[in-house]
C-alpha cells in the first residue's frame, strides 16, 4: 500500500464523520460556481442589470469565501482533535511527525479536490435552472447556458488555494502530549467544564438588555442600536451557553422532586455534560443561524417594500414643472403621445399649485383645486367631495398623518389674499405619493381657488397621470428620465426646472434588485445553515462509539424500545433546537427594530414576510432533525455498521 492509498483509505474509513462537512463544502463550491456563472454571463454585458448582478454576486462570493474559510478551519480542528487516538497509534508504530503532517495534508487535499470537482460539476448541471430563475427575476428575454473557462478557473482557483492553505495549517491543530495520552484519546485529560454563577447572571442580563432595547426602540435611537446591539447580544449569547444555561440546569438538578423522576435524571445529566463539552459549538451554531435568519429576513423585508410600492405610489407618472420651464408643454405632449402609442389607458389631471402664508401658524400653505382632486379621485373609483366657500380640507402628506389631521378644525387667514378659510378634517384617500405636494397642503373649492389664482402665480404645476397598468410604463418618458439623471450626474440639478418620476420604471429596477438579492441571500443562508447543521452532525458522530456503549448497557438493564427513543429525543432535541431557538429569539427581536426602521422610511409592515422566513427555517430544522435522528438511531442499534 502506498502512502497516498493509505491517506485515501483513511478518508473513506471516516466517511460518516466527514459526510456533513463534505456536503457543506460541496454546496459552498456549487453556490460559488453558480454566482461565477452569472458574474461572467455574456448576456449581461451592457444590460441594465449588469451592475446589480456584478455587485450582488461579487459581494456574495466574498462573504461565501470568508465564511467557508472559517468553517473549514473550525471543522478541521475538530476533526483532527477527535482523531488523536489514531494519530497516537501511528506515532507508536514508528511514523514520524513529518510523515503525519504529510498524511494530514494529503487527506485534506483529497477531500478538497473531491469537493471542488463534485461542487463544480453539480454547479454546471444546475446552471440552466439557475439561469431560468434569474431570467424571470430580472425580466431578461433570454439567459442561455454557456461554456467558458472563467467561472471554472475562478471557482477552482479560489477553493483550491483555500484547501491548500488549510492543508498546511491543519497539523497545528493536532493535540500534542505524551504518546500514551494520545493513544487513550479523549478518555484521558478531558477538560472538566465548570460554570460561573456571576457570569451566568451577566449573560442573562446582557441578553435581557439587548431584547429590551430592541423591543422598545424608537426612530431617534434605532440607528445607534445597530452598532450597539450585535456585540452586546454576541457576548450575552456566549456567556449564555458557557455559564447561564449550565447554571439554570443546575437549579433543576437541585430540585429532586423534578430531577429524580423517570428518565429526567439520565437525560438532564447527559445533557449537562454535552452542553459543557459543546458550549462553544452551540454558540457558533447560534450566531451562524442568526446571521442566516437576518440576511434572509432583511432581504425579504426589501421585497415587501417592492410589493407595497404601488400603495405608496398610486400615480403612474408624475411630472412637476416650476417657473421658467420652457419644455413643460413639449414634455407633457410627449408623455401623452408615448402612452397612446403603446396602447396604455390613462387619466391626466393638471394641478396648478398656489402658495399663501397662514396667519395662524406663520407657515406657507400649499393650495390645490377641489375639482382637479375630484377628477383624479373618480379615476381611482373614489367618491367626489363638495366644499362650500370658505371651507377647506387638509391633504395628508402620508397615510399615518390622516387620523391626526382629520381630528383638527382650525380657522386661518391667508395673508396675501386676505381670505378667511376654515379647515375641517382631512381628505381620506391616497391620491399622491407621500409628501408629493408639500407637507402643509389644503384643498379649496373652485371659487375660492380662482380668487387667489387671480392674485398670485402658481409656484409649480403638478401633472398627474393615473395609469391602471402602471407597470407597463417602464419605457415611457425615458428621454425625460435621462435628462434628469444626466443633470444629477453633472451637478446641474438646480438648473433643471422640472422633476419627473416614473414609478413603473422605478419599480422594475427595485423589484429586480431586491428579488435578485433575496435569491442570492437564500443560497448564502443555505450554506450557513448546512454548515451549522454539520457542526451538530459531527459532534454526534464523533461521540457515537461511547453513546453506543451507554445505550447497550441500558438495553441489558431492560429498557424498552419506546423508552430508548424517548431518551434519545431528550438528548438530541436540546442539541438541535436550543441553538436554533436562541437564534430565532435573537432574530425576532432584531426584526422588531427593523420594523421601526421601515415604519419611518415607508410606513409598511414586514410581519408577514418575516413570519414566513422564520416558519420556513423552523420547518427545515425539524426535517433535518428527524433525518439525523433516523440515521443516529440506526447506527446506535447496529454496532457492526459503525
Backbone torsions as a table, in degrees:
resi	resn	phi	psi	omega
1	UNK	NA	128.6	178.6
2	UNK	-80.3	168.8	-179.1
3	UNK	-64.3	-39.7	180.0
4	UNK	-67.6	-37.8	177.1
5	UNK	-64.5	-38.7	177.7
6	UNK	-62.4	-42.7	178.2
7	UNK	-63.9	-40.6	-179.7
8	UNK	-64.9	-41.6	-179.9
9	UNK	-68.8	-31.1	174.4
10	UNK	-61.4	-43.4	179.3
11	UNK	-64.1	-44.6	-178.8
12	UNK	-66.7	-35.0	-179.8
13	UNK	-67.3	-32.3	179.6
14	UNK	-99.7	24.6	-172.6
15	UNK	-63.9	-31.9	179.8
16	UNK	-68.3	-37.6	178.6
17	UNK	-69.1	-39.0	-177.1
18	UNK	-81.7	-5.0	-169.9
19	UNK	-58.1	-55.2	-177.5
20	UNK	-66.0	-38.8	176.5
21	UNK	-60.4	-43.7	-180.0
22	UNK	-65.7	-42.3	179.1
23	UNK	-62.2	-43.8	179.4
24	UNK	-63.9	-38.3	178.9
25	UNK	-66.5	-43.5	178.8
26	UNK	-62.2	-43.5	-179.5
27	UNK	-65.5	-38.1	177.3
28	UNK	-62.5	-44.9	178.6
29	UNK	-63.3	-42.4	-178.8
30	UNK	-62.5	-46.6	179.7
31	UNK	-64.4	-42.0	178.1
32	UNK	-60.4	-41.1	179.7
33	UNK	-66.8	-40.9	178.1
34	UNK	-61.5	-43.2	176.2
35	UNK	-60.5	-40.9	-179.8
36	UNK	-65.8	-37.8	178.3
37	UNK	-61.7	-40.9	177.7
38	UNK	-73.3	-33.7	-178.6
39	UNK	-62.4	-37.4	-176.5
40	UNK	-103.1	12.6	-175.7
41	UNK	-65.4	128.4	-178.3
42	UNK	-66.7	-24.6	-178.6
43	UNK	-71.0	-19.1	-178.7
44	UNK	-87.1	-10.1	-179.0
45	UNK	-66.9	123.6	179.5
46	UNK	80.3	1.0	-180.0
47	UNK	-86.6	166.1	-177.5
48	UNK	-70.0	-23.4	-177.3
49	UNK	-95.7	3.5	-177.7
50	UNK	-60.7	-47.2	-178.7
51	UNK	-62.6	-40.6	179.2
52	UNK	-63.0	-47.0	-178.1
53	UNK	-65.4	-44.4	-178.6
54	UNK	-63.8	-45.8	-179.8
55	UNK	-64.8	-49.3	-178.2
56	UNK	-63.2	-48.3	-179.2
57	UNK	-67.4	-38.2	179.4
58	UNK	-62.1	-47.9	178.5
59	UNK	-63.8	-41.2	-179.9
60	UNK	-62.6	-40.2	-179.4
61	UNK	-67.7	-37.5	177.6
62	UNK	-64.5	-46.7	178.2
63	UNK	-60.3	-45.1	-178.5
64	UNK	-62.9	-40.6	-179.1
65	UNK	-66.2	-45.0	-179.9
66	UNK	-64.2	-44.4	-179.9
67	UNK	-64.7	-41.8	179.2
68	UNK	-61.9	-37.7	177.0
69	UNK	-61.0	-47.5	177.7
70	UNK	-61.5	-44.8	-177.9
71	UNK	-61.5	-44.3	-178.6
72	UNK	-67.2	-42.1	179.5
73	UNK	-62.4	-46.3	-179.1
74	UNK	-64.4	-43.4	-177.6
75	UNK	-66.7	-45.1	-179.5
76	UNK	-63.0	-37.3	177.8
77	UNK	-61.6	-44.5	179.7
78	UNK	-66.8	-41.4	-179.9
79	UNK	-61.2	-47.2	-175.7
80	UNK	-68.3	-37.7	177.8
81	UNK	-66.8	-30.7	178.6
82	UNK	-74.4	-15.8	-177.4
83	UNK	-103.9	21.1	-178.0
84	UNK	-61.2	-35.8	178.5
85	UNK	-62.3	-44.9	178.2
86	UNK	-61.6	-43.7	179.5
87	UNK	-65.8	-37.1	177.8
88	UNK	-62.5	-40.0	178.2
89	UNK	-64.6	-42.7	179.7
90	UNK	-62.6	-42.3	178.8
91	UNK	-67.0	-36.0	178.8
92	UNK	-66.0	-32.0	180.0
93	UNK	-80.4	-2.1	174.5
94	UNK	113.7	2.5	178.4
95	UNK	-70.3	134.0	177.7
96	UNK	-79.2	155.8	179.1
97	UNK	-61.5	-33.5	177.5
98	UNK	-63.2	-40.3	177.8
99	UNK	-69.3	-36.2	177.3
100	UNK	-62.8	-41.9	177.0
101	UNK	-62.7	-39.5	178.4
102	UNK	-65.6	-38.0	178.0
103	UNK	-61.5	-46.7	179.9
104	UNK	-64.5	-40.6	177.8
105	UNK	-59.4	-45.3	-178.3
106	UNK	-66.8	-43.4	179.7
107	UNK	-61.2	-43.4	-179.5
108	UNK	-64.6	-39.5	178.4
109	UNK	-67.4	-34.8	177.7
110	UNK	-63.1	-46.9	178.5
111	UNK	-62.9	-43.6	-179.1
112	UNK	-64.1	-44.7	-179.6
113	UNK	-63.5	-41.5	178.2
114	UNK	-64.8	-40.9	179.0
115	UNK	-63.2	-44.7	-179.1
116	UNK	-64.9	-45.2	-178.7
117	UNK	-63.5	-50.2	-178.3
118	UNK	-69.2	-41.0	179.7
119	UNK	-63.0	-42.0	178.4
120	UNK	-66.7	-41.3	178.8
121	UNK	-62.2	-48.6	178.8
122	UNK	-64.1	-37.0	178.3
123	UNK	-60.6	-43.0	179.5
124	UNK	-70.6	-34.0	177.4
125	UNK	-63.0	-38.1	-177.5
126	UNK	-92.8	4.0	-177.9
127	UNK	-62.8	-40.4	-178.7
128	UNK	-63.0	-45.6	177.3
129	UNK	-63.0	-41.1	178.0
130	UNK	-59.9	-44.1	179.2
131	UNK	-66.7	-35.0	177.9
132	UNK	-62.8	-41.8	178.8
133	UNK	-66.2	-47.3	-178.6
134	UNK	-63.8	-36.5	179.9
135	UNK	-61.4	-40.8	178.2
136	UNK	-69.9	-32.2	-179.8
137	UNK	-69.6	-49.0	-174.4
138	UNK	-91.0	0.9	175.0
139	UNK	57.4	46.0	176.1
140	UNK	-92.1	148.4	179.0
141	UNK	-65.5	-33.9	-178.9
142	UNK	-155.4	145.6	175.4
143	UNK	-144.5	74.4	-171.6
144	UNK	-73.5	160.4	174.4
145	UNK	-71.8	140.0	-179.2
146	UNK	-137.3	165.3	179.3
147	UNK	-124.8	119.6	-179.4
148	UNK	-145.5	150.6	-179.1
149	UNK	-76.4	-19.5	-172.4
150	UNK	-64.3	-49.7	178.5
151	UNK	-61.4	-38.2	179.1
152	UNK	-65.3	-44.1	-178.4
153	UNK	-64.1	-42.9	-179.3
154	UNK	-63.9	-45.3	-177.5
155	UNK	-67.7	-50.2	-178.8
156	UNK	-63.7	-43.2	-179.6
157	UNK	-63.7	-42.7	-177.8
158	UNK	-65.5	-49.4	-174.7
159	UNK	-80.3	-29.1	176.1
160	UNK	-65.5	-42.5	176.6
161	UNK	-63.2	-36.2	179.7
162	UNK	-65.5	-45.4	-179.9
163	UNK	-69.9	-32.7	176.8
164	UNK	-64.8	-43.7	178.3
165	UNK	-60.9	-45.6	-179.6
166	UNK	-65.4	-35.7	179.0
167	UNK	-63.7	-36.4	178.8
168	UNK	-74.4	-36.1	-175.1
169	UNK	-86.4	-23.1	-173.4
170	UNK	-54.6	-41.3	-178.9
171	UNK	-58.7	-21.4	177.8
172	UNK	-62.9	-25.8	-176.5
173	UNK	-78.4	-9.5	-177.9
174	UNK	-68.9	129.9	-179.6
175	UNK	-68.4	127.0	177.8
176	UNK	-94.0	153.8	-179.9
177	UNK	160.9	-169.0	179.8
178	UNK	-71.1	151.3	-175.2
179	UNK	-62.9	-39.9	-179.8
180	UNK	-65.6	-32.4	177.6
181	UNK	-70.7	-37.3	177.3
182	UNK	-64.5	-41.4	-177.4
183	UNK	-66.0	-38.9	178.9
184	UNK	-76.4	-11.3	171.3
185	UNK	65.5	-138.4	-172.8
186	UNK	-73.2	-10.9	-178.5
187	UNK	-73.4	-14.9	179.5
188	UNK	-116.5	139.6	173.9
189	UNK	71.3	18.4	178.2
190	UNK	-65.9	129.2	-174.2
191	UNK	-67.0	135.4	176.8
192	UNK	-90.8	108.4	-176.0
193	UNK	-87.6	120.3	174.4
194	UNK	-105.2	-170.7	177.3
195	UNK	-143.6	155.5	178.7
196	UNK	-108.0	125.5	179.7
197	UNK	-62.9	-40.5	-178.8
198	UNK	-66.5	-43.2	178.3
199	UNK	-67.0	-34.0	176.5
200	UNK	-63.3	-41.6	177.3
201	UNK	-66.2	-40.6	178.6
202	UNK	-61.6	-41.4	177.8
203	UNK	-60.0	-44.2	178.4
204	UNK	-65.6	-38.1	179.0
205	UNK	-65.5	-42.4	-179.7
206	UNK	-63.7	-43.0	178.5
207	UNK	-66.5	-43.0	177.9
208	UNK	-62.0	-39.9	178.3
209	UNK	-66.1	-41.1	178.7
210	UNK	-63.0	-45.3	179.9
211	UNK	-64.6	-40.1	-179.2
212	UNK	-64.6	-45.4	179.7
213	UNK	-65.2	-37.1	179.0
214	UNK	-69.3	-36.9	-176.5
215	UNK	-76.2	-32.5	-174.7
216	UNK	-112.8	28.6	179.6
217	UNK	-75.3	167.2	179.7
218	UNK	-138.2	173.3	-177.7
219	UNK	-60.2	-32.2	-173.2
220	UNK	-74.4	-26.2	-174.7
221	UNK	-118.2	-3.1	-173.2
222	UNK	-64.3	-34.8	-179.9
223	UNK	-66.3	-41.8	177.8
224	UNK	-64.1	-34.4	-179.9
225	UNK	-68.7	-24.1	178.3
226	UNK	-58.7	-34.6	-179.6
227	UNK	-90.1	-21.0	-176.5
228	UNK	-90.8	-43.0	-171.5
229	UNK	-68.3	-42.6	-178.7
230	UNK	-55.7	-50.5	178.6
231	UNK	-66.1	-34.0	179.2
232	UNK	-65.3	-46.1	-179.9
233	UNK	-69.2	-34.7	179.3
234	UNK	-64.7	-46.9	177.7
235	UNK	-63.2	-42.3	177.9
236	UNK	-62.3	-38.1	178.7
237	UNK	-65.7	-42.1	179.1
238	UNK	-62.1	-47.3	179.2
239	UNK	-66.6	-29.8	179.7
240	UNK	-63.4	-44.5	-177.8
241	UNK	-78.8	-34.3	-177.7
242	UNK	-82.0	-29.5	-173.6
243	UNK	-132.5	-44.7	-173.7
244	UNK	-65.9	-49.0	-177.8
245	UNK	-65.7	-43.9	173.3
246	UNK	-59.3	-36.0	178.4
247	UNK	-64.9	-42.7	178.6
248	UNK	-65.8	-40.3	177.8
249	UNK	-66.6	-33.2	176.6
250	UNK	-62.9	-35.9	177.4
251	UNK	-64.4	-34.4	176.7
252	UNK	-69.8	-36.6	-179.7
253	UNK	-66.5	-29.9	179.3
254	UNK	-67.3	-33.3	-179.6
255	UNK	-80.0	94.0	-173.1
256	UNK	-66.7	-31.4	179.8
257	UNK	-65.0	-23.7	176.3
258	UNK	-93.3	-42.3	-171.9
259	UNK	-74.2	-40.5	-176.9
260	UNK	-90.9	61.4	-177.8
261	UNK	-144.2	125.3	179.7
262	UNK	52.9	-125.0	-176.9
263	UNK	-103.1	13.3	179.7
264	UNK	-65.2	-35.3	179.8
265	UNK	-58.0	-48.7	-178.4
266	UNK	-69.2	-45.4	-175.7
267	UNK	-65.9	-45.5	-177.1
268	UNK	-70.1	-42.8	-179.4
269	UNK	-63.9	-41.8	177.4
270	UNK	-67.6	-37.5	178.1
271	UNK	-64.3	-36.8	178.1
272	UNK	-64.0	-42.0	179.2
273	UNK	-64.2	-46.0	179.5
274	UNK	-62.1	-38.7	-179.5
275	UNK	-65.4	-43.6	-179.6
276	UNK	-64.7	-38.4	-178.5
277	UNK	-74.1	-31.1	-171.3
278	UNK	-116.6	22.2	-176.3
279	UNK	-59.1	-43.6	-179.5
280	UNK	-67.0	-37.6	177.6
281	UNK	-64.4	-41.9	177.1
282	UNK	-62.4	-38.9	177.9
283	UNK	-61.3	-45.9	-179.6
284	UNK	-64.6	-43.7	178.6
285	UNK	-60.5	-40.8	179.6
286	UNK	-63.2	-46.5	-178.6
287	UNK	-65.8	-43.6	179.5
288	UNK	-62.9	-43.5	179.2
289	UNK	-64.9	-39.9	178.5
290	UNK	-62.6	-42.2	177.4
291	UNK	-60.9	-41.2	178.5
292	UNK	-63.7	-46.4	178.5
293	UNK	-59.0	-47.0	-175.1
294	UNK	-66.8	-40.9	-178.7
295	UNK	-63.4	-46.4	179.0
296	UNK	-69.9	-38.7	179.8
297	UNK	-63.2	-43.0	179.2
298	UNK	-64.8	-44.4	179.6
299	UNK	-67.0	-35.6	176.2
300	UNK	-65.4	-34.8	177.3
301	UNK	-67.8	-33.7	175.2
302	UNK	-65.4	-39.4	176.9
303	UNK	-65.3	-34.7	175.4
304	UNK	-62.0	-40.1	176.5
305	UNK	-59.6	-42.5	179.4
306	UNK	-64.7	-40.5	-178.5
307	UNK	-68.1	-26.7	180.0
308	UNK	-100.6	12.6	-177.6
309	UNK	-63.3	-37.9	-178.7
310	UNK	-63.5	-38.5	-179.9
311	UNK	-64.2	-33.4	179.8
312	UNK	-83.6	-18.3	-179.3
313	UNK	-130.2	77.6	-174.1
314	UNK	-68.7	-22.3	-178.2
315	UNK	-86.4	150.8	179.6
316	UNK	-81.1	-42.3	177.0
317	UNK	-139.0	145.7	179.0
318	UNK	-135.0	124.0	177.4
319	UNK	-129.6	122.3	179.0
320	UNK	-117.4	125.2	-177.6
321	UNK	-110.8	139.1	179.6
322	UNK	-112.6	160.9	-178.9
323	UNK	-53.3	138.1	-178.7
324	UNK	94.6	1.8	-179.7
325	UNK	-85.9	102.3	-178.4
326	UNK	-79.1	-13.4	-176.6
327	UNK	-96.2	5.9	-172.4
328	UNK	-57.6	-56.8	-175.4
329	UNK	-66.2	-37.1	178.4
330	UNK	-63.4	-41.7	179.4
331	UNK	-66.0	-43.0	-179.6
332	UNK	-64.5	-42.2	177.7
333	UNK	-63.0	-38.5	-179.6
334	UNK	-66.7	-41.1	178.7
335	UNK	-63.0	-44.5	178.2
336	UNK	-62.3	-41.1	179.1
337	UNK	-63.4	-43.9	-179.0
338	UNK	-66.9	-37.1	177.2
339	UNK	-64.8	-45.1	179.3
340	UNK	-67.1	-38.0	-179.8
341	UNK	-62.6	-35.4	-179.8
342	UNK	-90.9	5.9	176.9
343	UNK	67.7	34.0	-178.4
344	UNK	-101.9	119.6	178.6
345	UNK	-72.3	143.1	-179.7
346	UNK	-155.2	161.4	172.2
347	UNK	-122.7	124.1	-176.7
348	UNK	-106.3	129.6	178.3
349	UNK	-133.3	132.3	-179.3
350	UNK	-102.8	131.3	-178.1
351	UNK	-121.8	93.0	169.5
352	UNK	-68.3	126.7	-173.3
353	UNK	-102.4	123.9	178.3
354	UNK	-105.0	159.1	178.3
355	UNK	-135.3	136.5	177.4
356	UNK	-139.4	159.3	177.3
357	UNK	-99.0	132.0	179.4
358	UNK	-84.7	129.3	177.7
359	UNK	-73.9	-18.7	-179.3
360	UNK	-74.0	-46.0	-176.7
361	UNK	-108.7	-13.3	-176.2
362	UNK	65.3	21.2	176.4
363	UNK	-104.9	159.0	176.4
364	UNK	-76.2	133.4	179.2
365	UNK	-110.1	130.3	175.7
366	UNK	-91.5	136.6	-172.9
367	UNK	-126.0	133.7	173.7
368	UNK	-129.4	163.3	-172.8
369	UNK	-86.5	138.6	-179.0
370	UNK	-64.7	-41.4	-177.2
371	UNK	-62.9	-36.6	177.4
372	UNK	-67.0	-40.4	178.1
373	UNK	-63.2	-42.7	179.7
374	UNK	-64.9	-37.2	179.1
375	UNK	-64.4	-42.6	178.4
376	UNK	-68.7	-37.4	-179.9
377	UNK	-64.1	-40.2	179.3
378	UNK	-63.5	-33.0	178.1
379	UNK	-67.2	-26.1	175.6
380	UNK	-86.3	-8.0	-177.5
381	UNK	89.7	15.2	179.4
382	UNK	-93.9	159.2	179.8
383	UNK	-78.5	154.3	179.2
384	UNK	-83.8	155.2	178.9
385	UNK	-111.4	156.0	174.4
386	UNK	-123.9	140.6	177.7
387	UNK	-132.7	137.0	175.3
388	UNK	-82.4	168.1	177.6
389	UNK	-62.7	135.6	-179.0
390	UNK	88.3	-3.6	178.7
391	UNK	-103.0	154.5	-179.9
392	UNK	-153.0	163.4	176.6
393	UNK	-127.1	143.4	170.5
394	UNK	-70.5	144.0	169.6
395	UNK	-105.8	103.7	-175.3
396	UNK	-60.6	133.4	178.2
397	UNK	-70.8	-26.6	177.4
398	UNK	-139.8	167.3	-179.9
399	UNK	-64.3	-39.1	-175.4
400	UNK	-68.5	-20.7	-178.3
401	UNK	-87.0	-4.8	-176.4
402	UNK	-62.9	-49.2	-176.5
403	UNK	-58.2	-41.9	-178.7
404	UNK	-66.6	-46.1	-178.2
405	UNK	-72.2	-30.4	-177.2
406	UNK	-68.5	-21.6	179.6
407	UNK	-86.6	-8.1	-174.7
408	UNK	-92.9	146.6	174.6
409	UNK	-142.4	110.4	-174.9
410	UNK	-129.8	155.4	175.0
411	UNK	-120.3	132.2	-178.3
412	UNK	-145.0	164.6	176.9
413	UNK	-114.1	128.5	175.6
414	UNK	-80.0	113.9	-164.1
415	UNK	-60.1	-50.1	-173.7
416	UNK	-66.2	-38.4	-178.0
417	UNK	-96.0	-14.1	-179.1
418	UNK	71.9	15.7	-177.1
419	UNK	-85.2	135.7	176.8
420	UNK	-96.6	127.8	-179.8
421	UNK	-130.6	148.3	175.5
422	UNK	-114.2	116.9	-176.8
423	UNK	-97.6	114.9	-176.3
424	UNK	-124.1	109.4	176.4
425	UNK	79.7	-174.5	-176.1
426	UNK	-130.7	156.5	178.1
427	UNK	-72.4	128.6	-167.8
428	UNK	-85.4	-12.0	-173.0
429	UNK	-106.1	148.7	177.9
430	UNK	-92.6	106.9	-179.7
431	UNK	-108.4	-24.0	-174.2
432	UNK	-123.2	157.4	172.3
433	UNK	-62.3	157.9	179.9
434	UNK	-55.1	133.5	176.4
435	UNK	60.3	21.6	-176.4
436	UNK	-66.6	-42.4	-179.0
437	UNK	-115.1	57.6	176.2
438	UNK	78.6	168.8	-179.8
439	UNK	-100.7	-7.2	-178.7
440	UNK	-133.6	73.5	-171.2
441	UNK	-115.7	140.9	175.4
442	UNK	-127.3	157.8	177.8
443	UNK	-109.6	125.3	178.9
444	UNK	-111.3	151.1	173.7
445	UNK	-68.0	163.1	-170.4
446	UNK	-62.3	-38.2	-177.0
447	UNK	-63.7	-48.1	179.0
448	UNK	-65.7	-38.5	-179.7
449	UNK	-62.6	-43.8	-178.7
450	UNK	-64.3	-34.9	178.5
451	UNK	-62.9	-41.9	179.7
452	UNK	-71.5	-37.4	-177.8
453	UNK	-63.9	-25.6	177.8
454	UNK	-71.2	-19.6	-174.3
455	UNK	-102.9	-28.1	-177.0
456	UNK	-130.6	152.5	175.2
457	UNK	-84.5	149.8	177.7
458	UNK	-61.3	138.0	176.3
459	UNK	-75.3	-24.1	175.9
460	UNK	-165.9	167.3	175.9
461	UNK	-124.9	122.1	-176.0
462	UNK	-101.1	117.1	-180.0
463	UNK	-103.5	114.2	-176.2
464	UNK	-108.8	131.8	176.6
465	UNK	-117.8	110.5	174.5
466	UNK	-88.5	118.5	-174.9
467	UNK	-127.9	110.2	-179.8
468	UNK	-57.5	-46.3	178.0
469	UNK	-90.0	64.6	-170.3
470	UNK	-69.1	-24.0	-179.9
471	UNK	-71.9	-13.6	178.4
472	UNK	-81.7	-2.2	-175.1
473	UNK	-90.8	11.1	-174.8
474	UNK	-66.7	-17.2	177.6
475	UNK	-106.8	11.1	-179.7
476	UNK	-93.8	134.9	175.7
477	UNK	69.3	30.7	-177.6
478	UNK	-67.4	-33.7	178.6
479	UNK	-67.1	-38.1	176.6
480	UNK	-67.6	-42.8	178.1
481	UNK	-60.8	-39.4	179.3
482	UNK	-64.5	-38.6	179.1
483	UNK	-62.8	-41.8	179.0
484	UNK	-65.3	-46.5	-179.4
485	UNK	-62.2	-42.7	-179.5
486	UNK	-64.1	-39.8	179.6
487	UNK	-66.7	-33.9	177.6
488	UNK	-67.8	-44.0	-178.9
489	UNK	-66.7	-32.8	-178.6
490	UNK	-88.6	-3.8	179.0
491	UNK	75.0	22.4	-179.3
492	UNK	-111.5	26.8	-177.1
493	UNK	-60.4	-33.4	-178.6
494	UNK	-67.2	-21.8	-179.9
495	UNK	-85.6	-8.3	179.5
496	UNK	-86.7	126.9	-173.6
497	UNK	-97.9	30.3	177.3
498	UNK	-158.8	160.5	171.4
499	UNK	-126.4	150.9	-179.2
500	UNK	-140.3	134.8	-179.7
501	UNK	-134.2	126.6	178.6
502	UNK	-118.5	91.7	-178.0
503	UNK	-57.9	-32.1	178.5
504	UNK	-63.2	-43.6	177.1
505	UNK	-67.7	-44.8	179.2
506	UNK	-60.4	-41.3	-178.5
507	UNK	-65.0	-40.2	-179.9
508	UNK	-61.8	-39.6	178.4
509	UNK	-69.8	-45.5	-179.3
510	UNK	-63.5	-45.8	-178.7
511	UNK	-62.7	-44.9	179.5
512	UNK	-61.1	-46.8	-177.7
513	UNK	-63.7	-52.4	-174.5
514	UNK	-67.4	-40.5	-179.2
515	UNK	-68.4	-38.8	176.9
516	UNK	-65.0	-42.1	177.3
517	UNK	-64.2	-38.2	177.7
518	UNK	-63.4	-42.1	179.0
519	UNK	-63.5	-42.9	176.7
520	UNK	-62.2	-43.8	-179.3
521	UNK	-63.9	-35.5	179.0
522	UNK	-63.9	-41.7	178.3
523	UNK	-66.3	-41.4	176.6
524	UNK	-63.2	-42.4	178.7
525	UNK	-62.0	-36.4	176.4
526	UNK	-60.4	-41.6	176.7
527	UNK	-63.2	-45.8	-179.4
528	UNK	-59.4	-47.5	-175.3
529	UNK	-70.2	-37.3	176.9
530	UNK	-65.1	-38.3	176.9
531	UNK	-65.6	-43.3	178.7
532	UNK	-61.8	-40.8	177.8
533	UNK	-66.6	-34.0	-179.6
534	UNK	-67.2	-30.9	175.9
535	UNK	-60.5	-47.1	-179.9
536	UNK	-66.5	-42.9	179.0
537	UNK	-57.1	-45.8	-178.3
538	UNK	-62.9	-44.0	179.9
539	UNK	-61.8	-36.8	179.4
540	UNK	-66.5	-45.2	-172.8
541	UNK	-81.4	-21.3	174.0
542	UNK	-75.0	-24.0	177.2
543	UNK	-101.2	14.4	-174.3
544	UNK	-66.3	-37.5	-177.4
545	UNK	-64.4	-47.2	179.0
546	UNK	-67.3	-36.2	177.8
547	UNK	-63.8	-40.8	179.7
548	UNK	-61.2	-40.4	179.0
549	UNK	-66.1	-40.7	179.6
550	UNK	-63.6	-45.2	-178.4
551	UNK	-72.1	-27.6	175.6
552	UNK	-64.3	-40.0	176.5
553	UNK	-62.9	-42.8	179.8
554	UNK	-64.5	-38.4	178.6
555	UNK	-64.5	-38.1	178.6
556	UNK	-67.7	-24.8	178.1
557	UNK	-80.8	-4.1	174.4
558	UNK	104.0	16.4	-180.0
559	UNK	-68.4	138.7	179.5
560	UNK	-82.6	166.6	-179.8
561	UNK	-65.0	-37.7	178.6
562	UNK	-64.6	-43.8	178.4
563	UNK	-66.5	-35.1	178.0
564	UNK	-61.3	-46.1	178.6
565	UNK	-63.8	-36.8	-179.4
566	UNK	-64.3	-41.7	178.7
567	UNK	-65.2	-43.3	179.3
568	UNK	-61.1	-42.7	178.9
569	UNK	-61.0	-43.5	-178.0
570	UNK	-68.2	-19.9	177.0
571	UNK	-91.4	-35.7	-176.3
572	UNK	-82.7	-38.0	-175.7
573	UNK	-57.1	-46.9	178.1
574	UNK	-60.2	-38.1	-178.4
575	UNK	-66.2	-32.8	-179.7
576	UNK	-86.1	-42.5	-166.0
577	UNK	-104.9	-14.5	174.7
578	UNK	-67.9	-52.4	175.2
579	UNK	-59.7	-39.7	179.7
580	UNK	-63.9	-43.6	179.6
581	UNK	-64.6	-41.7	177.7
582	UNK	-62.9	-40.7	177.8
583	UNK	-63.0	-38.9	177.7
584	UNK	-63.9	-42.8	179.3
585	UNK	-65.1	-44.5	176.6
586	UNK	-54.5	-50.0	-175.6
587	UNK	-66.0	-38.6	-178.9
588	UNK	-61.7	-45.0	179.2
589	UNK	-71.0	-33.7	175.8
590	UNK	-64.9	-36.4	178.8
591	UNK	-67.9	-27.3	174.6
592	UNK	-61.9	-42.4	176.5
593	UNK	-66.8	-37.4	178.7
594	UNK	-64.1	-36.4	177.7
595	UNK	-63.9	-36.1	176.9
596	UNK	-62.1	-41.5	178.8
597	UNK	-63.0	-44.6	-179.7
598	UNK	-68.2	-33.8	175.8
599	UNK	-61.0	-39.6	-179.2
600	UNK	-72.7	-35.2	-175.2
601	UNK	-83.1	-46.0	-170.4
602	UNK	-139.8	1.1	179.3
603	UNK	54.8	48.3	177.9
604	UNK	-120.4	156.8	178.8
605	UNK	-102.8	134.7	179.7
606	UNK	-115.1	16.5	-175.7
607	UNK	-63.6	-44.3	-176.1
608	UNK	-62.8	-46.1	-178.2
609	UNK	-64.8	-43.7	-177.6
610	UNK	-69.8	-35.0	175.5
611	UNK	-63.0	-41.2	177.8
612	UNK	-62.6	-39.7	179.2
613	UNK	-62.6	-49.4	-177.3
614	UNK	-66.4	-41.4	179.1
615	UNK	-65.8	-40.9	179.4
616	UNK	-62.6	-44.7	179.1
617	UNK	-66.3	-36.9	178.3
618	UNK	-64.2	-41.9	178.0
619	UNK	-61.9	-40.8	177.6
620	UNK	-62.7	-40.6	-179.7
621	UNK	-66.5	-38.1	178.4
622	UNK	-63.8	-43.7	178.4
623	UNK	-62.1	-43.9	-180.0
624	UNK	-63.4	-37.8	178.9
625	UNK	-62.2	-48.1	-178.3
626	UNK	-67.0	-33.0	177.1
627	UNK	-65.5	-47.3	-179.9
628	UNK	-68.0	-39.3	179.2
629	UNK	-63.0	-38.6	178.5
630	UNK	-60.6	-46.6	179.3
631	UNK	-69.5	-37.0	-179.4
632	UNK	-63.6	-46.8	179.0
633	UNK	-62.8	-38.2	179.7
634	UNK	-63.0	-41.9	-179.7
635	UNK	-72.2	-36.2	178.7
636	UNK	-64.1	-38.4	-175.4
637	UNK	-81.6	-20.7	-176.9
638	UNK	-122.4	84.1	-177.1
639	UNK	-58.6	-28.0	-176.7
640	UNK	-69.2	-17.2	179.4
641	UNK	-86.4	-7.1	-176.8
642	UNK	-74.8	NA	NA
